[in-house]
Amino acid sequence: MEQSEIYIKHYINARNVLIDLLYTIIISTLIAAFLTFTGITTKSFIINLIVSQSFGISICSIIMFLLWIFKPEKSASLAFIFTIGVGSGILIGLQIGPFVLQQIFSIALKPQDRGLLQTIIIAIAFGSAVSYFFYARARLRVSEEEIQQERIKRLSSEKEALEANLRLLQAQIEPHFLFNTLSNILSLIDTDPTNGKSMLMDLIHYLRTSLSRTFPDPITLDQEIDMIKAYLNIQKIRMGERLHFKIELSDAVRKHPFPPMLLQPLVENAVKHGLEPKMEGGAIMIKVGEEDEVIRIEISDDGQGFSSFNKTGVGIGNVRERIRLLYGEKGRLILEENKPNGVRAIIEVPKHDLQSYYC
């Protein structure tokens, strides 16, 4: 970006114009104090103050006006405007300063006074320095804006990559379950048509619910649990009385947003590695509630325990990675022994961050 473009962009903002005028008044006051207390001029502080303010405000106003009118595109044009602004501001200040002193303070000031000439020379030096100060401030401010825009673009890119990764992780689960269920339905068509039909209906419900979640609308915990129920109904047809399940969902969190397909791998692990290998089967208990602004989801079974539990498979790794991507260090997956038998999987995520999945 050209330096002139940076400066023009800075002054498009009216708030910046007011701030720079305020800086001009402050700096002009400091100049007056410097001239008075160092004895460079023999004039009183009030004279130096009025003259300094006349020069400073005139120079600043003219430069900003010229920038707004001409909008220079090259650095040479910008330098020319600064030169014109400083020169014109001094000439106008020479008229305004004595006029204000004469009309308000009844002080007559002649242009040929030695002290006034010194003030003009100092005004040129300070005017140039102040102009460069404002220009440097404009560059710094615009640089900060560009850095902020670049940060926004980077965060947007990271978010898109995160969403793509999440979709990939979710997609890893569904084909595996789908193919297994279709295989079971196929085997039931000849041996048990009634249960085969029931399994097919549950699968249709499961897929309808799952596929609807590919759209950007958020889902809620009760919708996620509804899909888990469909999944467990399918597994119950396969295992019969060897599988029992119970779900407790607190009303306080029922309508809270939740990432789809986060619970299914844990429930599938409990069935596949905990209860199915066990001759008599067992039960799964799912509890969803809130503790100290934390959503706590507990999935426990009374199966064979860690001896056959797949702690490092795709499903568990998938859940851990999605929790990390969605919640960082604020979310966690805990796997522990469910005494006397089985495994307990616990998901804890912050309640106030559940919206982050959709932002």
C-alpha positions in Angstrom: 0.0 0.0 0.0 1.3 3.5 -0.9 2.2 5.8 2.0 -0.3 8.4 0.7 -3.1 5.8 0.6 -2.3 4.9 4.2 -2.6 8.5 5.3 -5.8 9.1 3.3 -7.3 6.0 4.9 -6.4 7.3 8.3 -8.3 10.5 7.8 -11.4 9.0 6.4 -12.4 8.4 10.0 -14.0 11.5 11.6 -13.0 10.3 15.0 -9.3 10.3 14.0 -9.6 13.9 12.7 -10.9 15.0 16.1 -8.2 13.1 18.0 -5.5 14.6 15.8 -6.9 18.1 16.3 -6.8 17.5 20.1 -3.2 16.4 19.8 -2.5 19.6 17.8 -3.9 21.7 20.6 -1.9 19.9 23.2 1.3 20.1 21.3 0.8 23.8 20.5 0.3 24.4 24.2 3.6 22.6 25.0 5.3 24.7 22.3 4.0 27.9 23.8 5.2 26.8 27.3 8.6 25.8 25.9 9.0 29.2 24.1 8.0 31.1 27.2 9.9 29.3 30.0 13.2 28.9 28.0 13.3 32.6 27.1 13.6 32.0 23.4 11.0 34.7 22.9 10.4 37.8 25.1 6.6 37.5 24.8 4.3 36.4 27.5 2.8 33.0 27.8 -0.6 34.1 26.6 0.9 35.6 23.4 2.9 32.5 22.7 -0.1 30.3 23.4 -2.5 32.2 21.0 0.1 32.4 18.3 1.2 28.8 18.6 -2.5 27.6 18.6 -3.2 29.7 15.5 -0.3 28.2 13.7 -0.9 24.6 14.8 -4.6 24.5 14.2 -4.3 26.2 10.9 -1.6 23.9 9.6 -3.4 20.8 10.8 -6.8 21.9 9.4 -5.4 22.8 6.0 -3.5 19.6 5.6 -6.5 17.5 6.4 -8.7 19.6 4.2 -6.3 19.2 1.2 -6.0 15.5 1.8 -9.8 15.2 1.8 -10.2 17.3 -1.4 -7.3 16.0 -3.6 -6.8 12.5 -2.2 -3.2 12.2 -3.5 -2.1 8.9 -5.0 1.6 9.4 -4.9 4.1 10.2 -2.2 5.4 13.2 -4.1 1.8 14.7 -4.1 1.5 14.0 -0.5 4.8 15.8 0.3 3.6 18.7 -1.8 0.3 18.9 0.2 2.3 18.9 3.5 4.5 21.7 2.2 1.5 23.8 1.1 -0.3 23.0 4.4 2.6 24.1 6.6 3.2 27.3 4.5 -0.5 28.2 4.3 -1.1 27.4 7.9 1.7 29.8 9.0 0.4 32.6 6.7 -3.2 32.1 8.1 -1.9 31.8 11.6 -0.1 35.2 11.2 -3.5 36.7 10.6 -5.5 34.8 13.1 -3.1 35.1 16.0 -2.8 38.9 16.1 -6.5 39.3 15.4 -7.4 37.2 18.4 -4.9 38.9 20.7 -6.2 42.4 19.6 -9.9 41.6 19.8 -10.0 39.5 22.9 -7.0 40.5 25.0 -6.4 44.0 23.6 -2.8 43.1 22.8 -1.3 44.7 19.7 1.2 42.5 18.0 3.3 43.7 15.1 4.6 41.3 12.4 8.0 42.9 12.5 8.5 42.1 16.2 11.7 40.0 16.6 10.0 37.6 18.9 7.2 36.9 16.4 9.8 36.2 13.7 11.4 33.7 16.0 8.0 32.1 16.6 7.4 31.8 12.8 10.8 30.0 12.4 10.1 27.7 15.3 6.5 27.2 14.0 7.9 25.9 10.6 10.2 23.5 12.4 7.5 22.3 14.8 4.9 22.2 12.1 7.0 19.9 10.0 7.8 17.7 13.0 4.1 17.6 14.0 3.0 16.8 10.4 5.4 13.8 10.4 4.2 12.8 13.8 0.6 12.6 12.6 1.7 10.8 9.4 3.6 8.2 11.5 0.6 7.8 13.7 -1.6 7.2 10.7 0.8 4.6 9.3 0.9 2.8 12.7 -2.9 2.9 13.0 -3.4 1.5 9.5 -0.8 -1.1 10.1 -2.6 -2.2 13.2 -5.8 -2.4 11.2 -4.1 -4.5 8.5 -2.7 -6.8 11.1 -6.2 -7.2 12.6 -7.7 -7.9 9.2 -4.9 -10.5 8.5 -5.6 -12.1 11.9 -9.4 -12.3 11.1 -8.5 -13.9 7.7 -6.2 -16.4 9.4 -8.8 -17.3 12.1 -11.4 -17.7 9.3 -9.1 -20.1 7.5 -8.4 -22.0 10.7 -12.1 -22.2 11.4 -12.8 -23.6 7.9 -10.0 -26.2 8.3 -11.4 -27.1 11.7 -14.9 -27.6 10.3 -13.5 -29.7 7.5 -11.6 -31.8 10.0 -14.7 -32.2 12.1 -16.8 -33.3 9.1 -14.0 -35.8 8.2 -14.0 -37.2 11.7 -17.8 -37.6 11.7 -17.8 -39.2 8.3 -15.4 -41.9 9.6 -18.1 -43.2 11.9 -21.2 -43.5 9.8 -20.1 -45.9 7.0 -18.8 -48.4 9.5 -22.1 -48.5 11.4 -24.2 -48.4 8.2 -22.5 -51.4 6.6 -22.7 -53.5 9.8 -26.4 -52.7 10.2 -27.2 -53.5 6.6 -25.5 -56.8 6.9 -27.6 -57.6 10.0 -30.8 -56.6 8.2 -29.8 -58.9 5.3 -29.3 -61.8 7.6 -32.7 -61.2 9.3 -34.7 -61.0 6.1 -34.9 -64.8 5.8 -34.7 -65.8 9.5 -36.7 -63.2 11.3 -38.6 -60.8 8.9 -40.4 -59.0 11.7 -37.3 -58.0 13.5 -35.6 -57.3 10.2 -38.3 -54.9 9.3 -38.1 -53.3 12.8 -34.4 -52.9 12.4 -34.8 -51.4 9.0 -37.3 -48.8 10.4 -34.9 -47.9 13.2 -32.1 -47.6 10.6 -34.2 -45.3 8.5 -35.0 -43.1 11.5 -31.3 -43.1 12.5 -30.2 -42.1 9.0 -32.8 -39.4 8.6 -31.8 -37.9 11.9 -28.1 -38.2 11.1 -28.3 -36.9 7.6 -30.3 -33.9 8.7 -27.3 -32.8 10.8 -25.2 -32.2 7.8 -27.0 -28.9 7.5 -25.7 -25.8 9.4 -28.7 -25.7 11.9 -27.5 -26.7 15.4 -28.7 -29.8 17.1 -29.6 -30.2 20.7 -28.8 -32.8 23.3 -32.2 -34.4 23.2 -31.9 -34.8 19.4 -28.5 -36.5 19.9 -30.0 -38.8 22.5 -32.9 -39.5 20.2 -30.4 -40.8 17.6 -28.7 -42.9 20.2 -32.0 -44.5 21.1 -32.5 -45.5 17.5 -29.0 -46.9 17.4 -29.6 -48.9 20.6 -32.9 -50.2 19.3 -31.1 -51.6 16.3 -28.5 -53.3 18.5 -31.3 -54.7 20.8 -32.9 -56.4 17.8 -29.5 -58.0 17.2 -28.8 -59.0 20.7 -32.4 -59.5 22.0 -32.7 -59.8 25.8 -28.9 -59.8 26.1 -29.0 -56.0 25.8 -30.8 -53.5 28.0 -30.4 -49.8 28.2 -31.6 -46.8 30.1 -31.3 -43.1 29.4 -31.6 -40.2 31.8 -31.6 -36.7 30.3 -31.9 -33.7 32.6 -34.5 -31.1 31.5 -31.9 -28.4 32.3 -29.7 -29.3 29.4 -32.2 -31.0 27.0 -32.3 -28.1 24.6 -28.6 -27.2 24.7 -26.6 -27.3 21.5 -24.3 -30.3 21.1 -21.9 -31.6 18.4 -23.6 -34.5 16.4 -22.2 -38.1 16.5 -20.1 -37.4 19.6 -21.8 -40.0 21.8 -22.3 -42.8 19.2 -18.7 -44.1 19.1 -18.8 -44.5 22.9 -22.1 -46.3 22.9 -20.9 -48.5 20.1 -17.7 -49.3 21.9 -19.8 -50.3 25.0 -21.9 -52.6 22.9 -19.2 -54.1 20.7 -16.4 -54.5 23.2 -18.2 -54.6 26.5 -21.6 -56.4 26.2 -21.6 -58.4 22.9 -18.6 -60.6 23.8 -20.3 -61.4 27.2 -22.4 -64.5 27.1 -25.2 -63.1 29.1 -24.9 -59.6 27.7 -25.6 -56.7 30.0 -26.9 -53.1 30.3 -25.9 -49.6 29.2 -26.8 -46.6 31.3 -26.6 -43.1 29.9 -26.9 -40.1 32.2 -26.8 -36.5 30.9 -26.8 -33.6 33.3 -25.2 -30.4 34.5 -22.7 -29.9 37.3 -21.2 -26.4 38.0 -21.7 -25.0 34.5 -20.3 -28.2 33.0 -22.3 -30.6 30.8 -21.5 -34.1 32.0 -22.5 -37.2 30.0 -21.8 -40.6 31.5 -22.0 -43.8 29.5 -21.5 -46.9 31.6 -21.9 -50.6 31.0 -21.5 -53.8 33.0 -19.7 -55.7 30.3 -16.3 -57.3 30.3 -14.4 -54.1 31.2 -11.0 -52.9 30.0 -9.9 -56.4 29.1 -11.7 -56.1 25.8 -12.4 -52.4 25.6 -11.0 -50.7 22.5 -9.4 -47.6 24.1 -7.2 -46.7 21.1 -9.5 -47.5 18.2 -10.9 -45.1 15.6 -14.0 -44.4 17.7 -12.3 -43.4 20.9 -9.6 -41.5 19.1 -12.2 -39.7 17.1 -14.1 -38.6 20.2 -10.9 -37.3 21.9 -9.8 -35.4 18.8 -13.2 -33.8 18.3 -13.5 -32.7 21.9 -10.0 -31.2 21.6 -10.8 -29.3 18.4 -14.2 -28.0 19.7 -13.3 -27.2 23.3 -9.6 -27.2 23.7 -8.5 -27.8 27.3 -12.0 -27.1 28.6 -13.4 -30.4 27.4 -12.3 -33.9 28.3 -13.1 -37.6 27.9 -12.6 -39.8 30.9 -12.4 -43.6 30.7 -12.6 -45.5 34.0 -13.5 -48.8 35.5 -17.2 -49.2 36.3 -17.1 -51.4 39.4 -17.8 -54.2 39.8 -17.9 -54.8 36.1 -17.6 -52.8 32.9 -16.4 -49.4 31.8 -17.6 -45.9 32.4 -16.9 -43.2 29.7 -17.5 -39.6 30.8 -17.6 -36.5 28.6 -17.3 -33.2 30.3 -17.6 -29.9 28.3 -18.3 -26.3 29.4 -21.9 -25.4 29.2 -21.2 -21.8 28.0 -19.0 -23.0 25.1 -21.5 -25.4 23.6 -22.4 -22.7 21.0 -18.8 -22.6 19.7 -19.4 -25.6 17.4 -21.8 -23.4 15.3 -20.0 -20.0 15.5 
